[in-house]
């Protein structure tokens, strides 16, 4: 269990830790790469430990493991067979997307009792609470305090590209980064905190206060997409938990008040100069024009052209540079110039477009089928009579749904913090399924 705690801790703390140690450039890249591979290393460690102790290897019984193996194999195959692309870049991207899935396969082999699972869930909550505390300190202290936790940029020696964190590019604006290096990952972790609170289903004054604090920290972190998604998920989830009478009252009140509030906000937005990064910008017509040059453009302009191309069946491999060159060559004449000018930087911001581009319809179908298998099983268990089974199932449901929602506006599946929490939750849910299944089988044995 301590190895698992270490993997979780280093994943969340590494950006600030390596910054404190003064690592830069190539040494920083290799240290970050080593930390990333811990999630795979612990998987093989757990297998070897179970084999040496003659403990049978366990799977959750949902079938997502098989789909993952097929998808992982397909991803590597398309990376190798697309000879025009950069193989090193392809393999690096495949690992980035899939690294923490190995953690979901590891958790049932390590946290294999109900007590261990409860301790693991408390540890995850502790790490999120730590981030929230640091975020609050950064909000009070301002840019000077945020700068203390700022990560160092580095060179990706595999692709030759430089990686600059958002905190380093925008310290002149208000943002909260915790120890994770950027405001998006910090916002994701606060969102996970909200999901853990929602999974309890019983709201005390303390839980409600924490919920408001998490929402406020997301808002002040600077990510509109995460804030609006968190607000939507929270509102919908709470709406489903109230009685029909209160639902009708909520709908009536919303329909009455919402138009007035919206008109006031639109007037406020019209009275200030348009700046894309501000929250009020989403209520300006210029915002839609900006989105058409990035996320919305990928959905409404790029994808309709891609699905007409036979390459969409198998994909172009996850080499973003190669994919951009292909799109420029084949669609450059039909897509707006302003959209194509930022294509390489915005493709993964609307992640369904990136998935289909990289892995084609075949790979994307495998990827989404894997998540659907987990979601279907967790949805059935969300009302389980055992409180821990039900809670872990609800966390898995909410995290899978939220990650897919966020993928429409961010690189949620590749984000280190959110991906870690997503697959940890899946691993914990699979572990409790296995534990309960074994208990049921044992009870049947005379």
TIMAR-696367 format. One record per residue (C-alpha): residue number from 1; residue in three letters; x, y, z. Coordinates in steps of 0.5 Angstrom, whole numbers. Example, Ala and Ser with C-alpha at 12.3 -4.5 7.8 and 13.67 -1.06 7.14 Angstrom:
residues 2
{atom 1; ala; {25; -9; 16}},
{atom 2; ser; {27; -2; 14}},
***
This chain:
residues 446
{atom 1; unk; {0; 0; 0}},
{atom 2; unk; {6; 5; 2}},
{atom 3; unk; {8; 4; -6}},
{atom 4; unk; {1; 6; -8}},
{atom 5; unk; {1; 12; -3}},
{atom 6; unk; {8; 14; -6}},
{atom 7; unk; {6; 14; -13}},
{atom 8; unk; {0; 18; -12}},
{atom 9; unk; {4; 23; -8}},
{atom 10; unk; {9; 24; -13}},
{atom 11; unk; {4; 25; -19}},
{atom 12; unk; {1; 30; -15}},
{atom 13; unk; {7; 34; -12}},
{atom 14; unk; {12; 33; -17}},
{atom 15; unk; {12; 39; -21}},
{atom 16; unk; {13; 44; -15}},
{atom 17; unk; {18; 39; -12}},
{atom 18; unk; {22; 39; -18}},
{atom 19; unk; {22; 46; -18}},
{atom 20; unk; {24; 47; -11}},
{atom 21; unk; {30; 42; -13}},
{atom 22; unk; {32; 47; -19}},
{atom 23; unk; {31; 42; -24}},
{atom 24; unk; {31; 44; -31}},
{atom 25; unk; {31; 42; -39}},
{atom 26; unk; {33; 35; -40}},
{atom 27; unk; {34; 33; -33}},
{atom 28; unk; {27; 35; -31}},
{atom 29; unk; {24; 31; -37}},
{atom 30; unk; {27; 25; -35}},
{atom 31; unk; {25; 26; -28}},
{atom 32; unk; {18; 27; -30}},
{atom 33; unk; {18; 21; -35}},
{atom 34; unk; {21; 17; -29}},
{atom 35; unk; {15; 19; -24}},
{atom 36; unk; {10; 18; -30}},
{atom 37; unk; {13; 11; -31}},
{atom 38; unk; {12; 9; -23}},
{atom 39; unk; {4; 8; -25}},
{atom 40; unk; {6; 2; -30}},
{atom 41; unk; {12; 0; -25}},
{atom 42; unk; {7; -1; -19}},
{atom 43; unk; {3; -6; -24}},
{atom 44; unk; {9; -10; -25}},
{atom 45; unk; {11; -10; -18}},
{atom 46; unk; {4; -12; -16}},
{atom 47; unk; {4; -18; -21}},
{atom 48; unk; {10; -21; -19}},
{atom 49; unk; {9; -20; -11}},
{atom 50; unk; {2; -24; -12}},
{atom 51; unk; {6; -29; -16}},
{atom 52; unk; {11; -30; -11}},
{atom 53; unk; {6; -30; -6}},
{atom 54; unk; {1; -35; -10}},
{atom 55; unk; {-4; -30; -10}},
{atom 56; unk; {-9; -31; -16}},
{atom 57; unk; {-9; -25; -21}},
{atom 58; unk; {-16; -21; -21}},
{atom 59; unk; {-20; -18; -26}},
{atom 60; unk; {-26; -14; -24}},
{atom 61; unk; {-31; -18; -29}},
{atom 62; unk; {-33; -12; -33}},
{atom 63; unk; {-29; -14; -39}},
{atom 64; unk; {-26; -7; -40}},
{atom 65; unk; {-19; -10; -38}},
{atom 66; unk; {-20; -14; -45}},
{atom 67; unk; {-22; -8; -49}},
{atom 68; unk; {-16; -4; -46}},
{atom 69; unk; {-11; -9; -48}},
{atom 70; unk; {-14; -9; -55}},
{atom 71; unk; {-14; -1; -55}},
{atom 72; unk; {-7; -1; -53}},
{atom 73; unk; {-5; -6; -58}},
{atom 74; unk; {-8; -2; -63}},
{atom 75; unk; {-5; 4; -61}},
{atom 76; unk; {2; 1; -62}},
{atom 77; unk; {0; -2; -68}},
{atom 78; unk; {-2; 4; -72}},
{atom 79; unk; {4; 8; -69}},
{atom 80; unk; {9; 3; -72}},
{atom 81; unk; {5; 2; -79}},
{atom 82; unk; {4; 10; -80}},
{atom 83; unk; {11; 10; -82}},
{atom 84; unk; {11; 17; -84}},
{atom 85; unk; {10; 19; -77}},
{atom 86; unk; {15; 20; -71}},
{atom 87; unk; {15; 13; -68}},
{atom 88; unk; {18; 16; -61}},
{atom 89; unk; {13; 21; -61}},
{atom 90; unk; {7; 16; -62}},
{atom 91; unk; {9; 12; -57}},
{atom 92; unk; {10; 17; -52}},
{atom 93; unk; {3; 20; -53}},
{atom 94; unk; {0; 13; -53}},
{atom 95; unk; {4; 12; -46}},
{atom 96; unk; {1; 19; -44}},
{atom 97; unk; {-6; 17; -45}},
{atom 98; unk; {-6; 10; -42}},
{atom 99; unk; {-1; 10; -36}},
{atom 100; unk; {-6; 11; -31}},
{atom 101; unk; {-10; 5; -33}},
{atom 102; unk; {-5; 1; -31}},
{atom 103; unk; {-6; 4; -24}},
{atom 104; unk; {-14; 1; -24}},
{atom 105; unk; {-11; -6; -26}},
{atom 106; unk; {-6; -5; -20}},
{atom 107; unk; {-11; -3; -14}},
{atom 108; unk; {-15; -9; -14}},
{atom 109; unk; {-8; -13; -13}},
{atom 110; unk; {-6; -8; -7}},
{atom 111; unk; {-12; -5; -4}},
{atom 112; unk; {-15; -12; -3}},
{atom 113; unk; {-19; -11; 3}},
{atom 114; unk; {-25; -7; 5}},
{atom 115; unk; {-21; -3; 10}},
{atom 116; unk; {-15; -2; 5}},
{atom 117; unk; {-20; 1; 0}},
{atom 118; unk; {-23; 6; 6}},
{atom 119; unk; {-16; 8; 8}},
{atom 120; unk; {-14; 9; 0}},
{atom 121; unk; {-20; 13; -1}},
{atom 122; unk; {-18; 17; 6}},
{atom 123; unk; {-11; 18; 3}},
{atom 124; unk; {-14; 21; -4}},
{atom 125; unk; {-19; 26; 0}},
{atom 126; unk; {-13; 28; 4}},
{atom 127; unk; {-9; 30; -2}},
{atom 128; unk; {-14; 34; -5}},
{atom 129; unk; {-15; 37; 2}},
{atom 130; unk; {-8; 39; 1}},
{atom 131; unk; {-9; 42; -6}},
{atom 132; unk; {-15; 46; -3}},
{atom 133; unk; {-11; 49; 3}},
{atom 134; unk; {-5; 51; -2}},
{atom 135; unk; {-10; 54; -7}},
{atom 136; unk; {-13; 58; -1}},
{atom 137; unk; {-6; 60; 1}},
{atom 138; unk; {-4; 62; -6}},
{atom 139; unk; {-11; 66; -7}},
{atom 140; unk; {-9; 70; -1}},
{atom 141; unk; {-2; 71; -2}},
{atom 142; unk; {-3; 73; -10}},
{atom 143; unk; {2; 72; -15}},
{atom 144; unk; {8; 72; -10}},
{atom 145; unk; {6; 66; -7}},
{atom 146; unk; {4; 62; -13}},
{atom 147; unk; {11; 64; -16}},
{atom 148; unk; {14; 60; -10}},
{atom 149; unk; {10; 53; -13}},
{atom 150; unk; {11; 55; -20}},
{atom 151; unk; {14; 49; -24}},
{atom 152; unk; {20; 50; -29}},
{atom 153; unk; {19; 49; -36}},
{atom 154; unk; {23; 43; -40}},
{atom 155; unk; {25; 40; -47}},
{atom 156; unk; {22; 34; -49}},
{atom 157; unk; {28; 30; -52}},
{atom 158; unk; {23; 25; -56}},
{atom 159; unk; {20; 30; -60}},
{atom 160; unk; {25; 36; -59}},
{atom 161; unk; {19; 41; -57}},
{atom 162; unk; {19; 45; -51}},
{atom 163; unk; {14; 45; -46}},
{atom 164; unk; {12; 51; -42}},
{atom 165; unk; {7; 51; -37}},
{atom 166; unk; {1; 56; -36}},
{atom 167; unk; {3; 58; -30}},
{atom 168; unk; {10; 61; -33}},
{atom 169; unk; {6; 64; -39}},
{atom 170; unk; {1; 68; -35}},
{atom 171; unk; {3; 70; -28}},
{atom 172; unk; {1; 77; -29}},
{atom 173; unk; {-6; 74; -29}},
{atom 174; unk; {-10; 71; -23}},
{atom 175; unk; {-9; 63; -22}},
{atom 176; unk; {-9; 58; -17}},
{atom 177; unk; {-4; 52; -19}},
{atom 178; unk; {-3; 48; -12}},
{atom 179; unk; {3; 44; -13}},
{atom 180; unk; {1; 41; -20}},
{atom 181; unk; {4; 46; -24}},
{atom 182; unk; {-2; 49; -28}},
{atom 183; unk; {-9; 52; -26}},
{atom 184; unk; {-13; 47; -31}},
{atom 185; unk; {-10; 41; -27}},
{atom 186; unk; {-11; 44; -20}},
{atom 187; unk; {-19; 46; -22}},
{atom 188; unk; {-19; 38; -24}},
{atom 189; unk; {-17; 36; -17}},
{atom 190; unk; {-22; 41; -14}},
{atom 191; unk; {-27; 38; -19}},
{atom 192; unk; {-26; 31; -16}},
{atom 193; unk; {-26; 34; -9}},
{atom 194; unk; {-34; 36; -11}},
{atom 195; unk; {-35; 29; -14}},
{atom 196; unk; {-32; 25; -7}},
{atom 197; unk; {-37; 30; -3}},
{atom 198; unk; {-43; 28; -8}},
{atom 199; unk; {-42; 21; -7}},
{atom 200; unk; {-44; 21; 0}},
{atom 201; unk; {-51; 23; -2}},
{atom 202; unk; {-52; 26; 5}},
{atom 203; unk; {-50; 33; 6}},
{atom 204; unk; {-49; 36; 12}},
{atom 205; unk; {-47; 44; 14}},
{atom 206; unk; {-40; 42; 13}},
{atom 207; unk; {-40; 38; 7}},
{atom 208; unk; {-44; 44; 4}},
{atom 209; unk; {-39; 49; 6}},
{atom 210; unk; {-33; 45; 3}},
{atom 211; unk; {-37; 44; -4}},
{atom 212; unk; {-38; 52; -4}},
{atom 213; unk; {-31; 52; -3}},
{atom 214; unk; {-29; 48; -8}},
{atom 215; unk; {-33; 51; -13}},
{atom 216; unk; {-30; 58; -11}},
{atom 217; unk; {-23; 55; -12}},
{atom 218; unk; {-25; 53; -19}},
{atom 219; unk; {-27; 59; -21}},
{atom 220; unk; {-21; 63; -18}},
{atom 221; unk; {-17; 58; -21}},
{atom 222; unk; {-18; 61; -28}},
{atom 223; unk; {-22; 55; -32}},
{atom 224; unk; {-29; 57; -34}},
{atom 225; unk; {-30; 50; -37}},
{atom 226; unk; {-28; 46; -31}},
{atom 227; unk; {-32; 51; -27}},
{atom 228; unk; {-38; 51; -31}},
{atom 229; unk; {-38; 43; -32}},
{atom 230; unk; {-37; 43; -24}},
{atom 231; unk; {-43; 47; -23}},
{atom 232; unk; {-47; 43; -28}},
{atom 233; unk; {-45; 36; -25}},
{atom 234; unk; {-47; 39; -18}},
{atom 235; unk; {-54; 42; -20}},
{atom 236; unk; {-56; 36; -24}},
{atom 237; unk; {-54; 31; -19}},
{atom 238; unk; {-57; 35; -13}},
{atom 239; unk; {-63; 36; -17}},
{atom 240; unk; {-64; 28; -18}},
{atom 241; unk; {-64; 27; -11}},
{atom 242; unk; {-69; 32; -9}},
{atom 243; unk; {-77; 30; -8}},
{atom 244; unk; {-81; 32; -14}},
{atom 245; unk; {-85; 38; -11}},
{atom 246; unk; {-78; 41; -10}},
{atom 247; unk; {-76; 39; -17}},
{atom 248; unk; {-82; 43; -20}},
{atom 249; unk; {-81; 49; -15}},
{atom 250; unk; {-73; 49; -18}},
{atom 251; unk; {-75; 49; -25}},
{atom 252; unk; {-81; 54; -24}},
{atom 253; unk; {-76; 59; -20}},
{atom 254; unk; {-70; 57; -25}},
{atom 255; unk; {-75; 59; -31}},
{atom 256; unk; {-77; 65; -28}},
{atom 257; unk; {-70; 68; -25}},
{atom 258; unk; {-65; 65; -30}},
{atom 259; unk; {-67; 70; -36}},
{atom 260; unk; {-67; 76; -31}},
{atom 261; unk; {-60; 74; -29}},
{atom 262; unk; {-57; 72; -36}},
{atom 263; unk; {-60; 79; -38}},
{atom 264; unk; {-56; 83; -33}},
{atom 265; unk; {-50; 79; -34}},
{atom 266; unk; {-50; 80; -42}},
{atom 267; unk; {-51; 88; -40}},
{atom 268; unk; {-45; 87; -35}},
{atom 269; unk; {-41; 84; -41}},
{atom 270; unk; {-43; 89; -46}},
{atom 271; unk; {-40; 94; -42}},
{atom 272; unk; {-33; 92; -41}},
{atom 273; unk; {-27; 91; -46}},
{atom 274; unk; {-27; 84; -49}},
{atom 275; unk; {-22; 79; -47}},
{atom 276; unk; {-22; 72; -48}},
{atom 277; unk; {-19; 70; -42}},
{atom 278; unk; {-24; 73; -37}},
{atom 279; unk; {-31; 70; -35}},
{atom 280; unk; {-35; 75; -38}},
{atom 281; unk; {-33; 74; -45}},
{atom 282; unk; {-37; 68; -45}},
{atom 283; unk; {-43; 72; -46}},
{atom 284; unk; {-40; 76; -51}},
{atom 285; unk; {-42; 75; -59}},
{atom 286; unk; {-34; 75; -60}},
{atom 287; unk; {-33; 69; -56}},
{atom 288; unk; {-37; 64; -61}},
{atom 289; unk; {-32; 67; -66}},
{atom 290; unk; {-26; 65; -62}},
{atom 291; unk; {-29; 58; -61}},
{atom 292; unk; {-30; 57; -68}},
{atom 293; unk; {-23; 58; -69}},
{atom 294; unk; {-21; 53; -64}},
{atom 295; unk; {-26; 48; -60}},
{atom 296; unk; {-32; 49; -64}},
{atom 297; unk; {-29; 49; -70}},
{atom 298; unk; {-26; 42; -69}},
{atom 299; unk; {-33; 40; -68}},
{atom 300; unk; {-37; 44; -74}},
{atom 301; unk; {-31; 45; -79}},
{atom 302; unk; {-26; 40; -78}},
{atom 303; unk; {-30; 33; -76}},
{atom 304; unk; {-35; 34; -82}},
{atom 305; unk; {-29; 34; -87}},
{atom 306; unk; {-25; 28; -83}},
{atom 307; unk; {-31; 23; -83}},
{atom 308; unk; {-31; 24; -91}},
{atom 309; unk; {-24; 22; -92}},
{atom 310; unk; {-22; 14; -92}},
{atom 311; unk; {-16; 15; -87}},
{atom 312; unk; {-22; 16; -81}},
{atom 313; unk; {-23; 9; -81}},
{atom 314; unk; {-16; 7; -78}},
{atom 315; unk; {-13; 14; -76}},
{atom 316; unk; {-6; 18; -77}},
{atom 317; unk; {-3; 16; -71}},
{atom 318; unk; {-2; 20; -65}},
{atom 319; unk; {4; 25; -68}},
{atom 320; unk; {0; 31; -68}},
{atom 321; unk; {5; 35; -72}},
{atom 322; unk; {4; 29; -78}},
{atom 323; unk; {-3; 30; -77}},
{atom 324; unk; {-3; 37; -78}},
{atom 325; unk; {1; 37; -84}},
{atom 326; unk; {-4; 32; -87}},
{atom 327; unk; {-10; 36; -85}},
{atom 328; unk; {-7; 42; -88}},
{atom 329; unk; {-5; 38; -95}},
{atom 330; unk; {-12; 35; -95}},
{atom 331; unk; {-17; 40; -92}},
{atom 332; unk; {-13; 47; -92}},
{atom 333; unk; {-17; 49; -98}},
{atom 334; unk; {-24; 48; -95}},
{atom 335; unk; {-22; 50; -88}},
{atom 336; unk; {-22; 57; -86}},
{atom 337; unk; {-15; 60; -85}},
{atom 338; unk; {-16; 63; -78}},
{atom 339; unk; {-18; 56; -76}},
{atom 340; unk; {-12; 52; -79}},
{atom 341; unk; {-7; 57; -77}},
{atom 342; unk; {-8; 55; -69}},
{atom 343; unk; {-10; 47; -71}},
{atom 344; unk; {-4; 44; -68}},
{atom 345; unk; {-5; 48; -62}},
{atom 346; unk; {-12; 47; -61}},
{atom 347; unk; {-14; 40; -64}},
{atom 348; unk; {-13; 36; -57}},
{atom 349; unk; {-18; 42; -54}},
{atom 350; unk; {-24; 38; -57}},
{atom 351; unk; {-21; 31; -55}},
{atom 352; unk; {-26; 27; -59}},
{atom 353; unk; {-23; 30; -66}},
{atom 354; unk; {-16; 28; -63}},
{atom 355; unk; {-18; 21; -62}},
{atom 356; unk; {-21; 20; -68}},
{atom 357; unk; {-16; 23; -72}},
{atom 358; unk; {-10; 19; -68}},
{atom 359; unk; {-14; 13; -68}},
{atom 360; unk; {-19; 13; -73}},
{atom 361; unk; {-26; 10; -72}},
{atom 362; unk; {-24; 3; -70}},
{atom 363; unk; {-19; 6; -64}},
{atom 364; unk; {-24; 11; -62}},
{atom 365; unk; {-30; 6; -62}},
{atom 366; unk; {-25; 1; -57}},
{atom 367; unk; {-24; 7; -53}},
{atom 368; unk; {-31; 9; -52}},
{atom 369; unk; {-33; 2; -51}},
{atom 370; unk; {-28; 1; -45}},
{atom 371; unk; {-31; 7; -41}},
{atom 372; unk; {-38; 5; -43}},
{atom 373; unk; {-37; -2; -40}},
{atom 374; unk; {-34; 1; -33}},
{atom 375; unk; {-40; 6; -33}},
{atom 376; unk; {-45; 1; -34}},
{atom 377; unk; {-43; -3; -29}},
{atom 378; unk; {-42; 2; -24}},
{atom 379; unk; {-49; 5; -26}},
{atom 380; unk; {-52; -1; -24}},
{atom 381; unk; {-48; -1; -17}},
{atom 382; unk; {-49; 6; -15}},
{atom 383; unk; {-55; 4; -11}},
{atom 384; unk; {-52; -2; -8}},
{atom 385; unk; {-54; -4; -1}},
{atom 386; unk; {-47; -4; 1}},
{atom 387; unk; {-45; 3; 3}},
{atom 388; unk; {-38; 3; 0}},
{atom 389; unk; {-40; -1; -6}},
{atom 390; unk; {-45; 4; -8}},
{atom 391; unk; {-40; 10; -6}},
{atom 392; unk; {-35; 8; -10}},
{atom 393; unk; {-39; 6; -16}},
{atom 394; unk; {-42; 13; -15}},
{atom 395; unk; {-35; 16; -16}},
{atom 396; unk; {-33; 12; -22}},
{atom 397; unk; {-40; 14; -25}},
{atom 398; unk; {-39; 22; -24}},
{atom 399; unk; {-32; 22; -26}},
{atom 400; unk; {-33; 18; -32}},
{atom 401; unk; {-39; 22; -34}},
{atom 402; unk; {-35; 29; -32}},
{atom 403; unk; {-28; 27; -36}},
{atom 404; unk; {-32; 26; -42}},
{atom 405; unk; {-36; 32; -41}},
{atom 406; unk; {-29; 36; -40}},
{atom 407; unk; {-26; 33; -46}},
{atom 408; unk; {-31; 37; -50}},
{atom 409; unk; {-26; 43; -48}},
{atom 410; unk; {-20; 40; -45}},
{atom 411; unk; {-15; 35; -46}},
{atom 412; unk; {-18; 31; -40}},
{atom 413; unk; {-16; 24; -41}},
{atom 414; unk; {-9; 26; -42}},
{atom 415; unk; {-9; 31; -36}},
{atom 416; unk; {-4; 28; -30}},
{atom 417; unk; {-8; 30; -24}},
{atom 418; unk; {-15; 28; -27}},
{atom 419; unk; {-13; 22; -31}},
{atom 420; unk; {-10; 19; -24}},
{atom 421; unk; {-16; 20; -20}},
{atom 422; unk; {-21; 17; -26}},
{atom 423; unk; {-17; 11; -26}},
{atom 424; unk; {-16; 10; -19}},
{atom 425; unk; {-23; 11; -18}},
{atom 426; unk; {-24; 5; -23}},
{atom 427; unk; {-19; 1; -19}},
{atom 428; unk; {-22; 2; -13}},
{atom 429; unk; {-29; 0; -15}},
{atom 430; unk; {-27; -6; -19}},
{atom 431; unk; {-23; -8; -12}},
{atom 432; unk; {-30; -7; -8}},
{atom 433; unk; {-33; -11; -13}},
{atom 434; unk; {-28; -17; -13}},
{atom 435; unk; {-28; -17; -5}},
{atom 436; unk; {-36; -17; -5}},
{atom 437; unk; {-36; -23; -10}},
{atom 438; unk; {-31; -27; -6}},
{atom 439; unk; {-35; -26; 0}},
{atom 440; unk; {-41; -28; -4}},
{atom 441; unk; {-38; -35; -6}},
{atom 442; unk; {-35; -36; 1}},
{atom 443; unk; {-42; -36; 4}},
{atom 444; unk; {-44; -41; -1}},
{atom 445; unk; {-39; -46; 1}},
{atom 446; unk; {-41; -51; 6}},
***
